[in-house]
């Protein structure tokens, strides 16, 4: 399997090229976009700061929390279960 940049991938997809040389079909990665609800207790001052930043970005509190969590996950990559494993419990 060869490494490929996003630009190269986009170009190859646009051209309808075969992507087998840069796809690991034997080790697929499981990545679910299923939504899960959770509850968290945070101090009022933190909620205030969260709402301030959400207002500054003109997004909802929920979208702000999602943005923060995705940024954190991107900065701390770890093992994601592959397609053969069960997804983590919510």
Secondary structure, 3 states (H helix, E strand, C coil): CCCCCHHHHHHHHHHCCCCHHHCCCCCCECCCCCCCCCCCCCCHHHHHHHHHHHHHHCCCHHHHHHHHHHHHHHHCCCCCCECCCCCCCC
